[in-house]
Structures are given as structure tokens and as C-alpha cells.
Amino acid sequence: MKSGMLPPTIDQIAAMGQAILASLPGEIRDLVGDVPVTVVDWPDDHVLDETGITDALELTGLYRATPIGERHAMLAPVEPEMIFLYRMPILFEWCERACPLEHVVFDVLTHEIGHHLGMDEDQVGRMEGRLG
């Protein structure tokens, strides 16, 4: 980042997320459907407690709801579907990786889409090429 420039805002990261969603193959977009993507600065304490994460910088995104493969046709969802992107941890990872911010947002968003599709952490890691 050049000296004197401000870090990307919540709205700018949200726009990146929307552009990334729009660029995904049609089959994936159809599976994602209308799941809202919300960008906030930090995960709240309840989310950190629920996930067992103690350092907020370690949580860049979260899928909240029942994955599509675990839903039952007759039951109403317990909670609304939502993908959260956490701006400050994303910016921290961006600085660590020294890559375009779009790459970090893509990685976080597709990771959470993997959870939406019913993948656990190991399966998402294999999809991302991080695990064998």
C-alpha cells in the first residue's frame, strides 16, 4: 500500500466479494444462490467463543447456517444463511501474504462457500490445495 493511502473500506471489500461471486462458474453461483455476504470489521466475542478461536485475527470469514447437504426439505432453517467476511483480519492476511487483496478475498469467500456446500475444514483445505 502506498504511503498516505487508506485501507480498503467495508464497502470496497463487499464490492470485491460481489465481483468474485459474479465471476464464479454458473453451477457454483446456482448453489450459492442468494446467500448474503456481509462484511464487518471484526468477528464479535460470541462468534469467537462459539468457534473456539481466541485471536480475532485468525478468523477471516464465517459461514453461518446449515450446509445445503444437511438440510431436510420439511424443516425450516434454524437461522438465516449468511457468509461473513471480517475486514481487519483479511487486511492483516493481505499484508502478510503481500499479494493482491482480491486474492485474499477470493480465498476467504470460496473457503466459506465450501462450508455452505457442506465441506468440513479438511475438505475445504484439500479443495484449496493446502492438504493432501
Backbone as JSON Lines, residues from 0, in Angstrom:
{"i":0,"aa":"M","n":[0.85,-1.16,0.0],"ca":[0.0,0.0,0.0],"c":[0.9,1.22,0.0]}
{"i":1,"aa":"K","n":[0.58,2.21,-0.82],"ca":[1.38,3.42,-0.92],"c":[1.15,4.3,0.31]}
{"i":2,"aa":"S","n":[2.18,5.04,0.67],"ca":[2.1,5.93,1.81],"c":[0.97,6.94,1.61]}
{"i":3,"aa":"G","n":[0.21,7.18,2.67],"ca":[-0.88,8.15,2.6],"c":[-2.19,7.57,2.12]}
{"i":4,"aa":"M","n":[-2.2,6.33,1.65],"ca":[-3.44,5.72,1.19],"c":[-4.17,5.1,2.37]}
{"i":5,"aa":"L","n":[-5.48,5.12,2.29],"ca":[-6.3,4.5,3.33],"c":[-6.55,3.04,2.99]}
{"i":6,"aa":"P","n":[-6.71,2.19,4.01],"ca":[-7.02,0.79,3.73],"c":[-8.41,0.67,3.11]}
{"i":7,"aa":"P","n":[-8.66,-0.38,2.37],"ca":[-9.98,-0.58,1.76],"c":[-11.07,-0.59,2.83]}
{"i":8,"aa":"T","n":[-12.19,-0.01,2.49],"ca":[-13.33,0.07,3.4],"c":[-14.16,-1.21,3.35]}
{"i":9,"aa":"I","n":[-15.11,-1.29,4.27],"ca":[-16.05,-2.4,4.27],"c":[-16.76,-2.47,2.92]}
{"i":10,"aa":"D","n":[-17.22,-1.33,2.42],"ca":[-17.94,-1.31,1.14],"c":[-17.06,-1.77,-0.03]}
{"i":11,"aa":"Q","n":[-15.8,-1.4,0.0],"ca":[-14.9,-1.82,-1.08],"c":[-14.66,-3.33,-1.04]}
{"i":12,"aa":"I","n":[-14.5,-3.88,0.13],"ca":[-14.31,-5.33,0.24],"c":[-15.6,-6.05,-0.14]}
{"i":13,"aa":"A","n":[-16.75,-5.5,0.25],"ca":[-18.03,-6.1,-0.14],"c":[-18.18,-6.09,-1.66]}
{"i":14,"aa":"A","n":[-17.78,-5.01,-2.31],"ca":[-17.85,-4.94,-3.78],"c":[-16.93,-5.98,-4.42]}
{"i":15,"aa":"M","n":[-15.75,-6.2,-3.83],"ca":[-14.85,-7.25,-4.33],"c":[-15.52,-8.61,-4.2]}
{"i":16,"aa":"G","n":[-16.14,-8.85,-3.06],"ca":[-16.83,-10.12,-2.85],"c":[-17.94,-10.33,-3.86]}
{"i":17,"aa":"Q","n":[-18.72,-9.3,-4.14],"ca":[-19.79,-9.42,-5.13],"c":[-19.23,-9.68,-6.52]}
{"i":18,"aa":"A","n":[-18.13,-9.01,-6.87],"ca":[-17.5,-9.24,-8.18],"c":[-16.97,-10.67,-8.27]}
{"i":19,"aa":"I","n":[-16.4,-11.17,-7.18],"ca":[-15.9,-12.55,-7.17],"c":[-17.05,-13.52,-7.34]}
{"i":20,"aa":"L","n":[-18.14,-13.32,-6.59],"ca":[-19.32,-14.19,-6.75],"c":[-19.82,-14.18,-8.19]}
{"i":21,"aa":"A","n":[-19.9,-13.01,-8.79],"ca":[-20.38,-12.89,-10.17],"c":[-19.47,-13.59,-11.16]}
{"i":22,"aa":"S","n":[-18.18,-13.74,-10.81],"ca":[-17.22,-14.35,-11.73],"c":[-17.14,-15.87,-11.6]}
{"i":23,"aa":"L","n":[-17.78,-16.43,-10.58],"ca":[-17.72,-17.89,-10.39],"c":[-18.52,-18.6,-11.47]}
{"i":24,"aa":"P","n":[-18.18,-19.85,-11.76],"ca":[-18.96,-20.61,-12.75],"c":[-20.44,-20.65,-12.35]}
{"i":25,"aa":"G","n":[-21.3,-20.69,-13.35],"ca":[-22.74,-20.67,-13.14],"c":[-23.24,-21.74,-12.2]}
{"i":26,"aa":"E","n":[-22.65,-22.95,-12.26],"ca":[-23.1,-24.03,-11.39],"c":[-22.85,-23.68,-9.92]}
{"i":27,"aa":"I","n":[-21.72,-23.04,-9.64],"ca":[-21.4,-22.65,-8.27],"c":[-22.32,-21.5,-7.84]}
{"i":28,"aa":"R","n":[-22.5,-20.51,-8.72],"ca":[-23.42,-19.41,-8.39],"c":[-24.81,-19.93,-8.08]}
{"i":29,"aa":"D","n":[-25.27,-20.93,-8.84],"ca":[-26.6,-21.5,-8.59],"c":[-26.66,-22.16,-7.21]}
{"i":30,"aa":"L","n":[-25.59,-22.84,-6.81],"ca":[-25.56,-23.49,-5.49],"c":[-25.49,-22.46,-4.36]}
{"i":31,"aa":"V","n":[-24.77,-21.38,-4.6],"ca":[-24.67,-20.33,-3.58],"c":[-26.01,-19.61,-3.46]}
{"i":32,"aa":"G","n":[-26.68,-19.43,-4.59],"ca":[-27.99,-18.77,-4.57],"c":[-27.91,-17.36,-4.04]}
{"i":33,"aa":"D","n":[-28.82,-17.04,-3.17],"ca":[-28.92,-15.68,-2.64],"c":[-28.33,-15.54,-1.24]}
{"i":34,"aa":"V","n":[-27.34,-16.36,-0.92],"ca":[-26.73,-16.25,0.4],"c":[-26.07,-14.87,0.5]}
{"i":35,"aa":"P","n":[-26.51,-14.07,1.47],"ca":[-25.91,-12.74,1.6],"c":[-24.48,-12.82,2.11]}
{"i":36,"aa":"V","n":[-23.65,-11.93,1.6],"ca":[-22.27,-11.8,2.07],"c":[-22.2,-10.46,2.79]}
{"i":37,"aa":"T","n":[-21.86,-10.52,4.06],"ca":[-21.78,-9.31,4.88],"c":[-20.34,-9.11,5.32]}
{"i":38,"aa":"V","n":[-19.86,-7.89,5.2],"ca":[-18.51,-7.55,5.63],"c":[-18.61,-6.68,6.88]}
{"i":39,"aa":"V","n":[-17.92,-7.1,7.91],"ca":[-17.81,-6.31,9.14],"c":[-16.34,-6.26,9.52]}
{"i":40,"aa":"D","n":[-15.98,-5.31,10.38],"ca":[-14.57,-5.17,10.73],"c":[-14.0,-6.37,11.48]}
{"i":41,"aa":"W","n":[-14.72,-6.86,12.49],"ca":[-14.2,-7.92,13.35],"c":[-15.29,-8.94,13.67]}
{"i":42,"aa":"P","n":[-14.92,-10.19,13.92],"ca":[-15.88,-11.13,14.5],"c":[-16.17,-10.68,15.93]}
{"i":43,"aa":"D","n":[-17.42,-10.85,16.37],"ca":[-17.74,-10.44,17.74],"c":[-17.31,-11.54,18.73]}
{"i":44,"aa":"D","n":[-17.37,-11.2,20.02],"ca":[-16.93,-12.13,21.06],"c":[-17.73,-13.43,21.04]}
{"i":45,"aa":"H","n":[-19.04,-13.33,20.75],"ca":[-19.88,-14.53,20.7],"c":[-19.37,-15.49,19.62]}
{"i":46,"aa":"V","n":[-19.04,-14.97,18.45],"ca":[-18.53,-15.8,17.34],"c":[-17.2,-16.42,17.73]}
{"i":47,"aa":"L","n":[-16.33,-15.65,18.35],"ca":[-15.03,-16.19,18.76],"c":[-15.22,-17.3,19.8]}
{"i":48,"aa":"D","n":[-16.11,-17.09,20.76],"ca":[-16.38,-18.13,21.76],"c":[-16.96,-19.37,21.1]}
{"i":49,"aa":"E","n":[-17.9,-19.16,20.19],"ca":[-18.59,-20.28,19.52],"c":[-17.62,-21.11,18.68]}
{"i":50,"aa":"T","n":[-16.66,-20.46,18.04],"ca":[-15.71,-21.16,17.17],"c":[-14.48,-21.66,17.93]}
{"i":51,"aa":"G","n":[-14.31,-21.19,19.17],"ca":[-13.14,-21.58,19.94],"c":[-11.87,-20.87,19.52]}
{"i":52,"aa":"I","n":[-12.01,-19.79,18.78],"ca":[-10.85,-19.02,18.31],"c":[-10.6,-17.89,19.31]}
{"i":53,"aa":"T","n":[-9.37,-17.78,19.78],"ca":[-9.06,-16.76,20.78],"c":[-8.48,-15.49,20.18]}
{"i":54,"aa":"D","n":[-7.87,-15.59,19.01],"ca":[-7.27,-14.43,18.36],"c":[-8.14,-14.04,17.16]}
{"i":55,"aa":"A","n":[-8.79,-12.9,17.25],"ca":[-9.71,-12.45,16.19],"c":[-9.02,-12.35,14.84]}
{"i":56,"aa":"L","n":[-7.71,-12.15,14.8],"ca":[-7.0,-12.06,13.52],"c":[-6.97,-13.4,12.79]}
{"i":57,"aa":"E","n":[-7.27,-14.48,13.49],"ca":[-7.26,-15.81,12.86],"c":[-8.56,-16.16,12.15]}
{"i":58,"aa":"L","n":[-9.6,-15.33,12.3],"ca":[-10.89,-15.62,11.68],"c":[-11.17,-14.57,10.61]}
{"i":59,"aa":"T","n":[-10.99,-14.97,9.36],"ca":[-11.2,-14.04,8.24],"c":[-12.6,-14.13,7.66]}
{"i":60,"aa":"G","n":[-13.28,-15.25,7.9],"ca":[-14.63,-15.41,7.37],"c":[-15.38,-16.49,8.13]}
{"i":61,"aa":"L","n":[-16.71,-16.51,7.93],"ca":[-17.54,-17.48,8.62],"c":[-18.8,-17.73,7.8]}
{"i":62,"aa":"Y","n":[-19.14,-19.01,7.63],"ca":[-20.43,-19.39,7.04],"c":[-21.35,-19.73,8.19]}
{"i":63,"aa":"R","n":[-22.51,-19.1,8.24],"ca":[-23.45,-19.33,9.33],"c":[-24.76,-19.85,8.75]}
{"i":64,"aa":"A","n":[-25.1,-21.06,9.08],"ca":[-26.37,-21.71,8.71],"c":[-26.1,-23.2,8.57]}
{"i":65,"aa":"T","n":[-27.1,-23.92,8.11],"ca":[-26.96,-25.35,7.87],"c":[-26.49,-25.55,6.44]}
{"i":66,"aa":"P","n":[-25.38,-26.27,6.22],"ca":[-24.92,-26.52,4.85],"c":[-26.01,-27.17,4.01]}
{"i":67,"aa":"I","n":[-26.01,-26.91,2.71],"ca":[-27.1,-27.36,1.85],"c":[-27.27,-28.87,1.86]}
{"i":68,"aa":"G","n":[-26.21,-29.62,2.03],"ca":[-26.32,-31.07,2.02],"c":[-26.91,-31.65,3.3]}
{"i":69,"aa":"E","n":[-27.02,-30.84,4.34],"ca":[-27.54,-31.32,5.63],"c":[-28.97,-30.87,5.9]}
{"i":70,"aa":"R","n":[-29.57,-30.21,4.95],"ca":[-30.92,-29.69,5.16],"c":[-31.96,-30.75,4.87]}
{"i":71,"aa":"H","n":[-33.06,-30.65,5.56],"ca":[-34.19,-31.53,5.33],"c":[-35.3,-30.7,4.72]}
{"i":72,"aa":"A","n":[-35.93,-31.21,3.69],"ca":[-36.91,-30.46,2.91],"c":[-38.07,-29.93,3.75]}
{"i":73,"aa":"M","n":[-38.47,-30.65,4.77],"ca":[-39.66,-30.25,5.52],"c":[-39.35,-29.3,6.69]}
{"i":74,"aa":"L","n":[-38.1,-29.17,7.06],"ca":[-37.76,-28.35,8.21],"c":[-37.38,-26.94,7.8]}
{"i":75,"aa":"A","n":[-37.87,-25.97,8.52],"ca":[-37.49,-24.58,8.27],"c":[-36.07,-24.37,8.81]}
{"i":76,"aa":"P","n":[-35.3,-23.51,8.15],"ca":[-33.94,-23.24,8.65],"c":[-33.98,-22.69,10.07]}
{"i":77,"aa":"V","n":[-33.0,-23.1,10.87],"ca":[-32.9,-22.63,12.24],"c":[-32.44,-21.18,12.27]}
{"i":78,"aa":"E","n":[-31.56,-20.82,11.38],"ca":[-31.06,-19.45,11.3],"c":[-30.88,-19.08,9.84]}
{"i":79,"aa":"P","n":[-30.89,-17.8,9.54],"ca":[-30.71,-17.4,8.14],"c":[-29.3,-17.68,7.65]}
{"i":80,"aa":"E","n":[-29.2,-17.99,6.37],"ca":[-27.88,-18.2,5.77],"c":[-27.15,-16.88,5.67]}
{"i":81,"aa":"M","n":[-25.84,-16.95,5.9],"ca":[-25.04,-15.73,5.83],"c":[-23.58,-16.12,5.72]}
{"i":82,"aa":"I","n":[-22.86,-15.41,4.89],"ca":[-21.41,-15.52,4.85],"c":[-20.87,-14.19,5.37]}
{"i":83,"aa":"F","n":[-20.01,-14.28,6.38],"ca":[-19.37,-13.09,6.92],"c":[-17.93,-13.04,6.45]}
{"i":84,"aa":"L","n":[-17.49,-11.87,6.04],"ca":[-16.08,-11.6,5.77],"c":[-15.65,-10.57,6.81]}
{"i":85,"aa":"Y","n":[-14.53,-10.83,7.46],"ca":[-14.05,-9.95,8.52],"c":[-12.9,-9.1,7.99]}
{"i":86,"aa":"R","n":[-13.19,-7.81,7.83],"ca":[-12.3,-6.88,7.15],"c":[-10.9,-6.8,7.78]}
{"i":87,"aa":"M","n":[-10.79,-6.56,9.06],"ca":[-9.48,-6.36,9.67],"c":[-8.61,-7.62,9.58]}
{"i":88,"aa":"P","n":[-9.12,-8.81,9.9],"ca":[-8.28,-10.0,9.7],"c":[-7.91,-10.22,8.23]}
{"i":89,"aa":"I","n":[-8.81,-9.88,7.31],"ca":[-8.5,-10.0,5.87],"c":[-7.37,-9.04,5.51]}
{"i":90,"aa":"L","n":[-7.44,-7.81,6.01],"ca":[-6.37,-6.84,5.71],"c":[-5.04,-7.29,6.32]}
{"i":91,"aa":"F","n":[-5.09,-7.86,7.51],"ca":[-3.88,-8.38,8.14],"c":[-3.27,-9.5,7.29]}
{"i":92,"aa":"E","n":[-4.12,-10.43,6.84],"ca":[-3.62,-11.52,5.99],"c":[-3.07,-10.97,4.68]}
{"i":93,"aa":"W","n":[-3.71,-9.96,4.12],"ca":[-3.25,-9.31,2.89],"c":[-1.84,-8.78,3.08]}
{"i":94,"aa":"C","n":[-1.59,-8.11,4.21],"ca":[-0.25,-7.59,4.48],"c":[0.76,-8.72,4.64]}
{"i":95,"aa":"E","n":[0.36,-9.79,5.3],"ca":[1.26,-10.94,5.49],"c":[1.61,-11.61,4.17]}
{"i":96,"aa":"R","n":[0.62,-11.77,3.31],"ca":[0.82,-12.5,2.05],"c":[1.44,-11.64,0.96]}
{"i":97,"aa":"A","n":[1.31,-10.34,1.06],"ca":[1.85,-9.41,0.06],"c":[1.4,-9.79,-1.36]}
{"i":98,"aa":"C","n":[0.1,-10.02,-1.49],"ca":[-0.5,-10.35,-2.78],"c":[-1.65,-9.37,-3.01]}
{"i":99,"aa":"P","n":[-2.27,-9.39,-4.19],"ca":[-3.43,-8.52,-4.39],"c":[-4.54,-8.85,-3.39]}
{"i":100,"aa":"L","n":[-5.2,-7.83,-2.88],"ca":[-6.28,-8.03,-1.92],"c":[-7.37,-8.92,-2.48]}
{"i":101,"aa":"E","n":[-7.62,-8.84,-3.78],"ca":[-8.64,-9.67,-4.4],"c":[-8.35,-11.15,-4.21]}
{"i":102,"aa":"H","n":[-7.06,-11.53,-4.16],"ca":[-6.7,-12.93,-3.95],"c":[-7.1,-13.39,-2.56]}
{"i":103,"aa":"V","n":[-6.89,-12.54,-1.57],"ca":[-7.25,-12.9,-0.2],"c":[-8.78,-13.01,-0.08]}
{"i":104,"aa":"V","n":[-9.48,-12.02,-0.62],"ca":[-10.95,-12.05,-0.55],"c":[-11.49,-13.27,-1.29]}
{"i":105,"aa":"F","n":[-10.92,-13.6,-2.45],"ca":[-11.33,-14.79,-3.19],"c":[-11.13,-16.04,-2.33]}
{"i":106,"aa":"D","n":[-9.96,-16.16,-1.72],"ca":[-9.67,-17.35,-0.91],"c":[-10.62,-17.48,0.27]}
{"i":107,"aa":"V","n":[-10.88,-16.38,0.96],"ca":[-11.78,-16.42,2.13],"c":[-13.2,-16.73,1.68]}
{"i":108,"aa":"L","n":[-13.66,-16.07,0.64],"ca":[-15.03,-16.27,0.17],"c":[-15.25,-17.69,-0.34]}
{"i":109,"aa":"T","n":[-14.33,-18.21,-1.13],"ca":[-14.51,-19.57,-1.64],"c":[-14.39,-20.6,-0.52]}
{"i":110,"aa":"H","n":[-13.59,-20.3,0.5],"ca":[-13.5,-21.19,1.67],"c":[-14.87,-21.28,2.34]}
{"i":111,"aa":"E","n":[-15.52,-20.14,2.53],"ca":[-16.84,-20.12,3.17],"c":[-17.9,-20.74,2.27]}
{"i":112,"aa":"I","n":[-17.78,-20.59,0.97],"ca":[-18.7,-21.26,0.04],"c":[-18.54,-22.77,0.17]}
{"i":113,"aa":"G","n":[-17.32,-23.25,0.36],"ca":[-17.09,-24.67,0.59],"c":[-17.88,-25.16,1.8]}
{"i":114,"aa":"H","n":[-17.89,-24.37,2.87],"ca":[-18.68,-24.74,4.05],"c":[-20.17,-24.73,3.72]}
{"i":115,"aa":"H","n":[-20.62,-23.76,2.95],"ca":[-22.02,-23.7,2.52],"c":[-22.41,-24.97,1.77]}
{"i":116,"aa":"L","n":[-21.47,-25.5,1.0],"ca":[-21.73,-26.71,0.22],"c":[-21.61,-27.98,1.08]}
{"i":117,"aa":"G","n":[-21.24,-27.82,2.34],"ca":[-21.2,-28.96,3.25],"c":[-19.82,-29.51,3.53]}
{"i":118,"aa":"M","n":[-18.78,-28.85,3.07],"ca":[-17.41,-29.33,3.31],"c":[-16.96,-28.96,4.71]}
{"i":119,"aa":"D","n":[-16.22,-29.88,5.36],"ca":[-15.61,-29.55,6.64],"c":[-14.24,-28.9,6.37]}
{"i":120,"aa":"E","n":[-13.53,-28.53,7.43],"ca":[-12.25,-27.83,7.27],"c":[-11.24,-28.65,6.45]}
{"i":121,"aa":"D","n":[-11.16,-29.96,6.68],"ca":[-10.21,-30.79,5.93],"c":[-10.58,-30.82,4.44]}
{"i":122,"aa":"Q","n":[-11.86,-30.96,4.14],"ca":[-12.3,-31.0,2.74],"c":[-12.05,-29.65,2.06]}
{"i":123,"aa":"V","n":[-12.34,-28.56,2.76],"ca":[-12.07,-27.24,2.18],"c":[-10.57,-27.07,1.96]}
{"i":124,"aa":"G","n":[-9.77,-27.53,2.92],"ca":[-8.32,-27.44,2.76],"c":[-7.81,-28.2,1.56]}
{"i":125,"aa":"R","n":[-8.38,-29.38,1.31],"ca":[-7.99,-30.16,0.11],"c":[-8.43,-29.43,-1.15]}
{"i":126,"aa":"M","n":[-9.63,-28.84,-1.13],"ca":[-10.12,-28.09,-2.29],"c":[-9.18,-26.92,-2.6]}
{"i":127,"aa":"E","n":[-8.68,-26.31,-1.54],"ca":[-7.78,-25.16,-1.71],"c":[-6.35,-25.59,-2.03]}
{"i":128,"aa":"G","n":[-6.09,-26.89,-1.98],"ca":[-4.74,-27.38,-2.26],"c":[-3.8,-27.26,-1.08]}
{"i":129,"aa":"R","n":[-4.34,-27.02,0.13],"ca":[-3.49,-26.89,1.31],"c":[-3.23,-28.23,1.98]}
{"i":130,"aa":"L","n":[-4.12,-29.2,1.75],"ca":[-3.96,-30.51,2.38],"c":[-3.93,-31.58,1.3]}
{"i":131,"aa":"G","n":[-3.18,-32.63,1.56],"ca":[-3.07,-33.72,0.59],"c":[-4.21,-34.67,0.6]}
